[in-house]
């Protein structure tokens, strides 16, 4: 069963097909034994030979995925912070508000293009992954400034960040310590719901140009319900992401594939942050 995340969908190894064909690394351990800073090979001390002709030091491990994910998320955060402070107080200057809107729109469009390029590249490019993180930081910083100004409380951004961290940590805790097994039925269910959700949002987006949208992205009660559904889907996608990373490590992928894993996790985490920010804004907004 292929991944619902396009980042991993084109990779046999991330979808476990390499493992099914007999290339799984001997000695690989289940997620309940994962730890950062463990054995250099990341396989719980397995003694099998790595596939693809890669040396032990050149294989993807939990450590390498964590390090590269921290780098991409960190770059996004720094980029967002620069834009945030550069914009200043947009409530007293309409030109700054327009600038924030332009940066958010431009960042969203360019980020989407880079996300598609990264998702469908057969050979992952670290430079393009970092470029995505940088551009998404511009979008996140500008969007966060607009939302916080609408609410009238900049601390809402810190609350959304903490909420995202809590969602990620909680999902990882459950996945690791309860040793969740992702079945084909689970994948199919999440994929179907995710595709349906995205399709409805796309229809709503197109209709908005004609003034006939359903208000799914408005800062209203209906918008709140949509964002809550999005957060639930985001958490389910995190579980799938963890499973795909596990499959990649089991298959003994080269270390460069850690960038693909980092990119996939970054996409999901940014989505979670944006939806949590919207939920907080709707709950605290005056409109």
C-alpha positions in Angstrom: 0.0 0.0 0.0 1.5 3.3 -1.0 1.9 6.3 1.3 -0.7 9.0 1.4 2.1 11.4 1.8 3.5 12.3 -1.7 6.9 12.8 -0.2 7.2 9.0 0.4 4.7 7.7 -2.2 7.3 7.2 -5.0 9.8 5.4 -2.8 9.7 1.6 -2.7 11.8 1.6 0.4 9.8 4.1 2.4 6.6 2.1 1.6 8.2 -1.2 2.8 8.4 -2.8 -0.6 12.1 -3.3 -0.4 11.7 -5.0 3.0 9.0 -7.3 1.5 11.3 -8.3 -1.3 14.0 -9.5 1.2 16.3 -6.4 1.5 15.3 -5.6 5.1 18.2 -5.1 7.4 18.9 -8.1 9.7 18.8 -7.0 13.4 16.4 -4.1 12.8 14.4 -3.4 16.0 10.8 -2.2 16.4 10.0 1.4 17.2 9.6 0.7 20.9 13.4 0.3 21.1 14.2 3.5 19.1 16.6 5.9 20.8 18.6 8.9 19.7 22.4 8.5 20.2 22.3 4.7 20.2 24.3 2.3 18.1 26.0 3.9 15.1 24.1 1.7 12.6 20.7 2.6 14.0 19.5 -1.0 13.8 19.9 -2.1 17.4 23.2 -3.8 16.7 22.1 -5.9 13.8 24.9 -7.8 12.0 23.5 -8.0 8.5 25.1 -6.4 5.5 23.6 -3.1 4.3 21.8 -3.2 1.0 22.5 -0.9 -1.9 26.3 -1.2 -1.3 26.2 1.4 1.5 28.6 1.3 4.4 27.3 1.3 8.0 28.2 5.0 8.4 26.3 5.9 5.2 22.9 4.5 6.2 19.9 6.4 7.3 19.4 6.1 11.1 17.1 7.6 13.7 19.9 10.0 14.6 20.3 11.2 11.0 16.6 11.7 10.6 16.3 13.7 13.9 19.3 15.8 13.0 18.1 16.8 9.5 14.5 17.3 10.7 15.8 19.6 13.4 17.8 21.5 10.8 14.8 22.0 8.4 12.4 23.0 11.3 15.1 25.3 12.7 15.6 27.0 9.4 11.8 27.5 9.1 11.6 28.9 12.6 14.5 31.3 11.9 13.1 32.5 8.6 9.7 33.0 10.2 11.2 35.0 13.1 13.1 37.3 10.7 9.9 38.0 8.8 7.9 38.5 12.0 10.3 41.1 13.4 10.8 42.8 10.1 7.1 43.4 9.7 6.8 45.0 13.1 3.3 46.3 14.1 1.1 45.9 11.1 -2.0 47.1 12.9 -0.9 50.8 12.7 0.4 50.7 9.1 -1.7 49.5 6.2 1.3 49.2 3.9 2.9 46.7 6.4 -0.4 44.8 6.4 -0.3 44.6 2.6 3.4 43.5 2.7 2.5 40.8 5.2 -0.3 39.6 2.9 2.0 39.6 -0.1 4.7 37.7 1.8 2.2 35.1 3.0 0.7 34.6 -0.5 4.1 34.5 -2.2 5.6 32.2 0.4 2.6 29.9 0.1 2.8 29.7 -3.7 6.5 29.2 -3.9 6.5 26.8 -1.0 3.8 24.7 -2.7 5.9 24.5 -5.9 9.0 23.5 -4.0 7.0 20.9 -2.1 5.8 19.4 -5.4 9.3 19.3 -6.8 10.7 17.7 -3.7 7.8 15.2 -3.5 8.3 13.9 -7.0 12.1 14.0 -7.3 13.5 10.5 -7.5 16.8 11.6 -6.0 16.3 14.0 -3.0 18.0 17.3 -3.1 19.1 18.7 0.3 19.4 22.2 -1.2 15.8 22.1 -2.4 14.6 20.7 1.0 16.4 23.6 2.7 14.9 26.1 0.2 11.5 24.8 1.0 12.1 25.2 4.7 13.3 28.8 4.1 10.4 29.8 1.9 7.8 28.2 4.2 9.4 30.2 7.1 8.5 33.4 5.2 4.9 32.2 4.7 4.6 31.0 8.3 6.1 34.3 9.7 3.8 36.5 7.6 0.7 34.4 8.2 1.4 34.3 11.9 1.7 38.1 12.0 -1.6 38.6 10.3 -3.4 36.1 12.5 -1.9 37.5 15.7 -2.8 41.0 14.7 -6.4 39.9 14.0 -6.6 38.4 17.4 -4.7 41.3 19.1 -2.4 39.0 21.0 1.0 37.9 19.7 1.3 35.3 22.4 -1.1 33.1 20.4 1.9 32.2 18.1 3.9 30.8 21.1 0.8 28.8 22.1 0.4 27.4 18.7 4.1 26.4 18.7 3.7 24.6 22.0 0.5 22.9 20.8 2.4 21.6 17.7 5.3 20.3 19.9 2.8 18.6 22.2 1.0 17.0 19.2 4.2 15.7 17.8 5.6 14.5 21.1 2.3 12.9 22.1 2.0 11.1 18.8 5.6 9.9 18.9 5.1 8.7 22.5 2.1 6.6 21.5 3.7 5.3 18.4 6.9 4.3 20.2 5.7 3.0 23.5 2.5 1.3 22.4 4.3 -0.1 19.3 1.5 0.9 16.9 1.3 -1.3 13.8 0.2 0.6 10.7 -1.9 -1.8 8.6 -3.0 -1.5 5.0 -6.5 -0.9 6.2 -5.4 2.0 8.4 -3.4 3.5 5.5 -6.3 3.1 3.1 -8.7 4.8 5.5 -6.4 7.7 6.2 -5.6 8.1 2.5 -9.3 8.1 1.6 -10.3 10.7 4.2 -7.3 12.9 3.4 -8.0 12.9 -0.3 -11.6 13.7 0.3 -10.7 16.5 2.8 -8.3 18.1 0.3 -10.8 17.7 -2.6 -13.5 19.6 -0.6 -11.0 22.4 0.3 -9.9 22.7 -3.3 -13.6 23.0 -4.4 -14.1 25.6 -1.7 -11.0 27.5 -2.8 -12.2 27.6 -6.4 -15.7 28.7 -5.5 -14.2 31.5 -3.3 -13.2 33.3 -6.5 -16.9 33.5 -7.5 -18.1 34.5 -4.0 -19.8 31.2 -3.6 -17.5 29.2 -1.2 -18.8 27.2 1.7 -16.9 29.3 4.3 -14.7 26.3 5.3 -11.6 28.5 5.8 -13.5 31.4 7.4 -12.7 32.4 11.0 -16.1 31.1 12.1 -17.6 28.1 13.8 -17.5 26.1 10.6 -13.9 27.1 10.1 -13.1 25.8 13.6 -14.7 22.4 12.8 -12.6 22.2 9.6 -9.4 23.0 11.4 -10.1 20.5 14.2 -10.6 17.8 11.5 -7.3 18.9 9.9 -5.4 18.6 13.1 -6.8 15.0 13.6 -5.7 14.2 10.0 -2.3 15.8 10.7 -1.8 13.5 13.7 -2.8 10.5 11.7 -0.4 11.5 8.9 2.4 11.8 11.6 1.7 8.2 12.5 2.1 7.2 8.8 5.2 9.3 8.5 6.8 7.5 11.5 5.9 4.2 9.9 7.4 5.2 6.5 10.6 6.3 8.3 10.7 3.0 10.1 10.4 1.2 6.7 13.2 3.2 5.3 15.5 2.4 8.1 14.5 -1.3 8.0 15.4 -1.3 4.3 18.9 0.2 5.0 18.5 3.3 2.9 21.4 5.6 2.2 21.9 8.5 4.6 20.8 11.0 2.0 17.2 9.7 2.3 17.2 11.2 5.8 16.5 14.5 3.9 13.4 13.0 2.4 12.2 11.9 5.8 13.0 15.3 7.3 11.1 17.0 4.5 8.0 14.8 5.0 8.0 15.4 8.7 8.5 19.2 8.2 5.5 19.3 5.8 3.2 17.7 8.3 4.5 19.7 11.3 4.0 23.0 9.4 0.5 22.0 8.5 -0.3 21.1 12.1 1.1 24.5 13.3 -1.1 26.4 10.9 -4.2 24.6 11.8 -3.6 24.9 15.6 -3.0 28.6 15.1 -6.3 28.9 13.3 -8.1 27.1 16.0 -6.7 29.3 18.7 -7.5 32.4 16.7 -11.1 31.4 16.1 -11.6 30.6 19.8 -10.1 34.0 20.8 -11.1 36.2 17.9 -13.8 38.9 18.1 -15.3 38.1 14.7 
